[in-house]
Amino acid sequence: MPVPVPVSVRDNGRMPDAAPASPVSPAATRPPATRSPATRPPAARPPAAARDPFPITLPAGTRPVGEGPFAAPGDLVRWRFRRLDYDRVGGEVVQPMRVVRDDPRGMVLWLAGGTPTADLRVRGFEELNPHEVDHAVRFVPVDRAPGRVPILRHWHGRGVLRIVPAGMPFSVWVFRTADGGFRGWYVNLEHRHRRLGAADLFTSDHILDLLIGPDGAVRRKDDDELAGAVRYGMWTPETAQVIEDHAQLALAEFAAGHWAFAEEWTRWDPDPAWPVPGPEAVAAWVPAGASAAGNDASGNEASVRDAVGSGAGEHGSM
């Protein structure tokens, strides 16, 4: 099965409603409809390309996703995005989610619409979505990194299903329209995910993302920010190349029909008995009253929503 040929889309580029012209047919890039997660080997060794492009500080005692003990469906897990400059400026993006599945293949998690999340704003630019802050401010070397201010936000829309394949440097977010139609896959390039106990999941965002439509058409997102991270010294060209390699790995796994892209996830619905987490789930990360002024839409929400045409929320943005 050929790997889709990606093209670029800027921050606010939309996943098109109609399939764009492409030399690769939609049928050739779509994962096999009959393949389910159970048909994939449960503990396949990840390719050598799956290595983290920079170190992040984590608590002692973490373990890779795919290693037990495993959580039960409905359990609450905190998804924690940590930045390269965590040791200098602190702060995390924290998103409470319900466990759908947790086993040696990886994790599947549900982030419900309306869930309170801990997000970050750039100090001195608290009124701005971080993506609106100049690259020369955001993407400087770690020793000059600007401070971060924690704020309370809420995830918008119907919610999003996130799939975390064990050992892979990405997660797959399944977006659907308000009436439940499948809108597309959002491949978030990230550190390989690690667990702490039963309730915490750690990773780090890698800026570049991939949008894959139902027809298999691929778009790249935030190329300009990846270039800015290199230009202004936050990352080296070698770091950016590892991230590019991970993008190609994700596309190869999509073309091969990896279980994270199985059709069943495009139709999955949460248990209606699962309650939406309350603000206490992120209270330890957000000071009382620390909500941003203005529209309750921050982090990477606007660009994700525009890109996939669906409700979204905060993101582990750089």
RAZI-V798707 format. One record per backbone hydrogen bond with DSSP energy under -1.0 kcal/mol. CO is the residue of the C=O (numbers start at 1). NH is the residue of the N-H. If there is no record, write none. Layout:
# RAZI-V798707
CO,NH / CO,NH
This chain:
# RAZI-V798707
7,220 / 10,13 / 26,30 / 32,35 / 36,39 / 37,40 / 47,50 / 49,51 / 63,195 / 64,67 / 72,75 / 75,99 / 77,97 / 78,201 / 79,95 / 80,203 / 81,93 / 83,86 / 85,89 / 86,90 / 93,81 / 94,118 / 95,79 / 97,77 / 98,110 / 99,74 / 101,108 / 103,106 / 105,166 / 106,103 / 107,164 / 108,100 / 108,101 / 109,162 / 110,98 / 111,160 / 112,115 / 115,155 / 117,153 / 118,94 / 119,151 / 121,149 / 122,125 / 125,128 / 129,132 / 130,133 / 134,137 / 134,138 / 135,139 / 139,234 / 141,144 / 142,145 / 147,123 / 149,121 / 151,119 / 153,117 / 155,114 / 160,111 / 161,174 / 162,109 / 163,172 / 164,107 / 165,168 / 169,190 / 171,188 / 172,163 / 173,186 / 174,161 / 175,183 / 175,184 / 177,180 / 181,177 / 184,175 / 185,212 / 186,173 / 187,210 / 188,171 / 189,206 / 193,65 / 194,202 / 195,63 / 196,200 / 199,78 / 200,196 / 201,80 / 202,194 / 203,82 / 204,191 / 206,208 / 209,221 / 210,187 / 211,219 / 212,185 / 213,216 / 217,213 / 218,7 / 219,211 / 220,9 / 221,209 / 222,226 / 223,227 / 224,228 / 225,229 / 226,230 / 227,231 / 228,232 / 229,234 / 229,235 / 236,240 / 237,241 / 238,242 / 239,243 / 240,244 / 241,245 / 242,246 / 243,247 / 244,248 / 245,249 / 246,250 / 247,251 / 248,252 / 249,253 / 250,254 / 251,255 / 252,256 / 253,258 / 254,257 / 258,261 / 259,262 / 262,265 / 263,266 / 264,267 / 271,274 / 278,281 / 279,282 / 282,285 / 287,290 / 289,291 / 290,152 / 295,297 / 298,301 / 300,304 / 301,305 / 302,306 / 303,307 / 304,308 / 305,309 / 307,15 / 312,156 / 315,317
